[in-house]
Amino acid sequence: MHFVTGEKMRKIDKYCIENLGIPAIVLMENAALKVLKHLHTDKLKKYIIVAATGNNGGDGLAVARHLITMDKEVKVFILGSLDKTSKCFSINYNILKNMEADIQVIKNQNNINNLKKEIKKGDIVIDSIFGTGLSKSIKGEYKETIKVINKYSKHILSIDIPSGLNCDTGEIYNVCIKANETVTLQLNKKGFLNPNAKDYTGEVLIERIGMPPNIVDIF
């Protein structure tokens, strides 16, 4: 079983996109479909997606789109400026806007209070705030949002890695999502080897997203 650092995962992503020609949006769509498998859509009705504006957030928005097409009740909360988003995030965001999805940008305490209300009424929270590239402490509305998610959620699923966990060391920054399960994409992350990381990842489920199985051997 391979465990990769955040830097190695970024090199693998880049190679698949630039050398193999797999569009980044295809990898994101594959990721969303694999996450969907673990969302108990046969039982649960109300889903809360919390996303930042990078590619991890884009994964969450793609999941939201699929849940909406399944006639689930979906509330999307976004952290960060919509003027500074990744390309793939923007694609999925615009689709959701065109679908008239219920989207709220978290800018202040009122938005965080709204998130808390929706979490209390919801069945599950999907964490797609930070991915493997996080490298600094979490502050402001990001910190407060994670605290609210941890306190009020009935069940939390993190996409790729719990937001706030160091991908390489398994240590947390000043705050971290405490997931019940983590659907990690393509390869296990080195930080998961830290015994304390289990308190934040919950059960780790590995899902391949369309990369060649020997991709890790290239680097």
N, C-alpha and C positions, 0 to 999 in steps of 0.2 A: 504494500500500500504506500503510495507516494504522499508526502506532505510538502507543500510548497510555500515559499515566502510570498509576500505581496508583490515584490519586484519580479519574481519568476512568473507569477500569474499574469502580470502585466505584459511581460515579454511573450508569453504564450498567446495571449489575446491579440497582441499586435501582429505576431507571426500569422495567426489564422486569418486575420483581416487583410493584411498587406501582402503576404506571400501566397497564401492558399486562395485568397479571394472570397472568403466567406464574409458577406456584409455584416457589419456590427448589429444591425437591426434584426438580422436573422438569428444571431446568437441570443439576442435579447428575447425574441419571440420564443425560441426554444426553451430558454430559462423559465419564462412565464408559464409555458405549458407544463413543464416539469414540476414547478411549484404548485400548480393547480391540482395535481394529483394528490397532494397532501392536505387539501383544505376541506375535506369532509363535506363536499357539496351535496351529498345525499342526505345530510342531517342539518347542517347549519344554514341560516338564512341571512344574517346581518354581518357584514364584513367591514372592518375599519382598516383602511390603507394609510399608513403614514410614510411619506416619502420626502427625501431631499431632492435636489435638482440635478444630481449626477446620474451615472448609468445604473447605480443600485436603485435609485428612485425610479428610473425608467422601467426597470424590471417590475417594480411594484405597480406602476401605472398600467403596464401591459396585463398584469394579473387582474387589475380592477376592470379592465375592458372585457376580459373573458367572463368574469363573474357577472357583469352587467348583462351580457348576452345570454347568460343562463338564468336571467330574471331574478338575480339575488339583489338584496338591498345593500348598496355599497356607498360608503362615505369616504371621500379622499381628502386627506389633509396634507398640505405641502409646506415644507420648511425651506426658506431661502428665496432669493430673488428670481422671478421669472424672466428677468433680463439677462441672467447668467446661468444658462442651463447647458447640459450636454446635448448634442444633436439628436441622439436617440431618445432622450427624455422628451425633447421638444416635439418629436414626431408623435409619441404616444400621448402627450399632453393635449396636442391639438385634436387628435382623434377623440379623446374624452370630451373636450369642449364641444366638438361637433355633435357628439352623442348626448349633449346636455347633461353630463354626469354631475353629480353633487360634489363640487370641489371647493375647498376652503383653504386659503393661504394663511398660515399661522404667523401673525405679525405682533400680536399683543396678548395680554392676559385674557381678554374676552374670548379670543380664538382658542386659547388653551382650555378655558372653562367649557367652551362648546365641545372640544375634543373629549374632555372628561365626561360630559353628559352622554355623548355618543358611545364611548367605550362602555359605560355602565349599561347601556341598552343593547350593546352588540354581543356577538357570539365569539369573535376572534379578532385580534389585531395582527396585521401583517407589517412587520418592521422592514422598511426599505429606505432607511435614512442614510446610513454610512456603510460603505463597502470595505474592501481590503486596503484602500488608499489612505484611510484616516491616519493622521500623524501629529495631532495636537489635541489639547484638552478641549472639552466641550463646554460651551458657555451659552448664556442668554436663553432664548426661546428653545434652542436645541436641548439644552440641559433640562429645562423645566418640562418639556414635552416627554423626554425619556422617563423622568420621574413619575409623571402622570400615567404613562403607559404601564410602567412596572407596578404602580400602586392599584390601579383600577381594572386592569384587564383580567378577563376570565381565562384566556389562553393567548399566548403570543407565539407566532411563527416568524423567525428572522430569515431573510433571504441572503444567502451566501455566508454572512457572518453577523453576529449580534452587533448592533451599532454601539460603538464605544470599546470594543475588544481589539487589542493590538494583534494584527494578523500574524506577526512573526513570533511574539513572545507569549501571547495568551494573557498578558496583563491587561488590566482595564485602565482607561483614562480616568478622569475624575467621576464619570458616571457611565453606566452601561446597561443596555437592555438585558433583562433576565428572561430569555426565551424558554418556552417549553420544548421547542424543537427548532432546529436550524437546517434549512435545505441549502447545503453548500454546493456550489456549481463546479462541475467537472472534476475537481481534485480537492482533497482534504487540505486544510490550511495548517501551517506549522504551529501556529499558536494553540491549536486544539490539543496539542500534546501536553500542554501545561495542565497539571491535575486540577488546578483551580478554575480553569476555563469551563469545566462541565457545569459549574454553578450558573453560567450565563448562556451556554449553548443549548442546554437541555440535550435531547437526543439529536445526534448529527446524522443527517440523511444525505448521501452523496448522489447527485443526479448529473449525468452527462448531458451536454447541451450541443452536441454535434461536432465536436472536435475529434480528430483522429486519436485512437487509444494510445498511440505511441508518442504523442505530442510532447510529453514530459521529458523524453529521452533526447530531444533535440537541443535542450539547453543544459 
